[in-house]
Each structure stands twice: as C-alpha cells, then as structure tokens.
Amino acid sequence: MSSNLPDKKPARKKRKPSFNEQLAAVPVRNERAIVIEATDQSLILGVDLKYTGIQKLFSKILKSKSRKKYQLDGLSLEMYHQIDGTRTVEELIDGLMERYKLTFFESRALINQYLQMLVKRGLVVLVV
C-alpha cells in the first residue's frame, strides 16, 4: 500500500557555533525596535508583538497590546550603547573587562547573559 503523502524531511539540527564563532559574532540592534523615550539616564524601547493562529484572533477580540516596552538604565543602557553593529562579542567582553577590571570569564558571563536577554526580547540579533 503506497501513500500519496510527500516524504517528510527530517528536522535539521541547528549546529551550535564554535567558541571562536561565538566570540566573532556581531550583535546588531533590531531596526524595528523603536525608541519611546530617551534620557541621559534611561532608554525605553518598544518592540511590536506578533500574534499567530488563534492568538491573533483572541488578541483582536480582547484588544491586547500590540507593543512590548523595555526600559534600559545603568549598566544595561551603557552596554546597549556599545552595540553598534560593528563590534564583535569579543570586543564587548574586552571593553567590559577593561572598564570594570573583570576577568575574561566574568566579563564573558555578563555579556553572554545580557545578549541572550536582548535576543529573547527581540531587541538584538546576533550575526555569526
């Protein structure tokens, strides 16, 4: 008995970038993130929310918010200003090491955690 269904391709496993590739990655700000309010001490950014499927229907019925706001201040604001689309992750790590007299591992942990948060929130993308 033969099936007329197309053969499913096995899901491709994403290859995790090597350590050197991670250091050479360049964080780039999301062009769609808009500045809602900016002062010397803080920055409020807005990112449009995308609803799919049934969420989209319910968001219209319930008049859900269409934008998520994030406030950056202190060290997070300072680090966000360092993300200019040209500096690599390694350069951000080195800069933080020098400025705050941290070890490479301390600086790398802080930068990686911060970049993961920004990527998760849609404010930054990492270009490998």
N, C-alpha and C positions, 0 to 999 in steps of 0.2 A: 504494500500500500504506500503510494507516494504522496507527499504533501506538496501543495502549491504555495506554501508559505516560504518566503525568502529565508535563506540561512542567516541566522544572527551571527554577527561578528563578535568575537569575544571582546569584552571591555579591555581597552588598552590601559595597562598600568602606567601611571604617571611616574616617570623617573625622578627621583629626588636629586636636586642639584648637588654637585660635589661641594666640599668645603670652600675650595677656591672659587667656584662659580657663585656661591652664596656671597662671598666677600666682594666679588666683582659686579654683583647685581646693582642696578641703579634704581633707587626709589624715585617715582615720578608722581607728582600730585594729580589727583583726579580733576580733569578740566571741568567736569560737571558740578563739582563742589563749589558752592557759591559762598562768598563772604557776606554774612548777615550783619555783623557788627565787628569793628576792629578798633582797638585802642592800643596804647603802648603796653598795657598790662595783660590784655586778653584778646582772643580772637574767637568769634562764634561762626562756625561753618555750617552750611546746610547741604544735605545730600537727599536727592529725590528718592522716595521709596518706590519699589516696583512690586506690584502685586500680580500674581499669576493664578490662573484657573479660578477656583471658587473663591479664593481670597480677593480677587479683583471684584467679583460680584458683591461680596459682603462689604468690601471697603467703600463701594459706591452707595450701597444701601445705608450703611452706618456712618457714612461721611467721615471715614477715617482720615487721619492726617496724611498728607502726601509728601512730607519732608521731615527728615530727622535732623535735629540740631545737635552739634557737639561744640563744647567750649574748651579751648586750649588756653592754658596760662602757665606761668612759671617755666619749669624745665621743658614741659611738653611743647609750649609755644616756641621756646628757643630752638628745640630740635626740629620742629616743623619748618621754621625759617631756614634751617640748614638743607632741607630737601628742595633742591632746585633743578632736579632732572639731569644734573651733570656729575654730582658727587656719588661715588660708589659707597656701598655699605662699609667697606673697609676704611674709607676716608672719614665717614661719620664716626666710626669706632675710634680712629686715631684722634680726631678732634675732641671727642668727649674724654678720652684718656688724658690728653694734654691739659685740657681746661680744668678738670677736676682731680687730677693726679690719681687716676684709677689704673688698675692693672688691665691688660688686654682682655682677660676673661670677664672681669666685672663690667667693663665698657661694652663688650660684645653681648653679654646677657641683657643689659639695659636696652641697647639699640635693637636687638632682635625682638625683645618683648614689646617695645614701643612700636616697631614697624608692623609686627603681627596685629597689634591692636588697630593701627591705622588702616591696614589692609582689610581687616574684618569689618570695619565701619565704612569702608568704601571711600576713604579719603586719599588713599595712596595705592599705587600698584607697583610691584617690583618687576623690573625688566632684567631678565637674565641674559 
